[in-house]
């Protein structure tokens, strides 16, 4: 069963539904790794553990695979081209996101296993956050 993700454009306009097959939520932190030096006279003691500095700079992303109805292809491309912050609804939870990248792939006419002909496979990535200094 697929989830439904709704992306809303600015001021609640340009509502668009993506029928997703996979939604991957990724959280990553920027860590600074400090590797202590070992002098040749201390080699016998073995390697030393690295030290990690965690400044809690967390990035949250969503990678979405799914399909898009053929009549929504141009709408999605225009939405992506607007730039700025969008509202991303994933199973009832809302996030302010910015598009990072997307790809749209047209299915061949004989590929009827997963979707009806005329629909497009879509993959996109969004980053959760706010624009710095820009007014949407």
N, C-alpha and C positions, 0 to 999 in steps of 0.2 A: 504494500500500500504506500502510495507516495504522499508526502506532505505537500501542502500548498503554501507558497511564499508569496506575499504581496509586497510590491515595492511601490511606494507612493512618491510622486514628484513633489516639487515645492508647493507649499500652501495647500496640500491635499489634492493636487491635480495629477493627471497622468497615471491613474491607478492601473497597475498591470499585474497579471497573475502568471507566475511561472509554475509549471507542474513538475516538481522535482522528483528525481529518483534517488539522489544522494545529496545530503547536506552535511558538510564537514565543518565543525567548529574548531578553530585552532587558536590556542593562546600560547604566546611565546614571550620570553623575557630576554632582555639584553644583559648578559652576564660578562663581567670582566674577570678573566682567569689570570692568576699570577702563579707562575711556575718558579719555585725557589731554585736557586743555583746550587749545584753540588760540586765542590772542588775535587780534584783527582785524588787527594789524600783521604777523602771521605767516601769514595766509591764503594768500599766494602760494606758500608752501612746501608747500601741500596738507595733506591729513589725516594724522594720525599713527596708527600701528597701535595697536590696543587691547592692553592687557596682561591676561593671564589668571592667576588664582591657582587652582591645582589642589590641594585638600587631600586628594585620593584618597578622598572619601566616595562609594563606589560602591553603587548599588542594583541588585539583580538581580531580574528578574521573569520569569514565564512567563505567556503568554496562550495558552489552549487552546480550540480549537473541535473539537467532535466530537459523538458521540451517546451517549446513556445508555439502557440497557434500561429499559422501563417499570416493571419491578418494583424498580428501584434509585432511582427518583425521590425517594421519601420518605426513603430512606436517605441520599441525597446532601444533601437539605435539612437533615436532622438533623445530619449531619456538619458542614456549614457553620455551623449554629447553635451547635455546641459551643464555637466559638472556640478560641483558643490555637494551639499549634504542631502541625503534621501532618507526616508523612513523605511526600514526593513522589518517586516512582520514575519517572524518565523514561529509557527505554531502558537500564536497568541502572545508572543514576547516581542517587544518592539526595541529596535536599535537605531541610532543615528549612524549612517554609514556613508562612505564614499566609494565609488567603483574604482577598483584597481585595474582590472582587465576583464575582457569577455571575448568569447568566440561563438559564432553561430555557424552551424553546419547543416546544409540542406540534405535531407535524406533522399536516397534514390527512390524512384517510383516503385521499385519492386520490394522495398524494405517495408513490409507491413507487419512485421513481428511485434514491434514495440509501440508504434504510433501510426496514425493514419497518414497517408501520403499528403504532402503539402505542409506538414508541421516541420519545425526545425529543432535539431538538437542544439542545446545551448549550455555553455559553461561560463561561469563568471565568478569573480572573486571580489569581495568587498571588505573594507577595513572599518572597524567601529571607531568612531571619534568625531571630532568637530574640526572644521577648517580654522586655521590660525589667521586672524586678521581679515578674512573675507566675509562679506555680508551676503547671505543667500536670500 
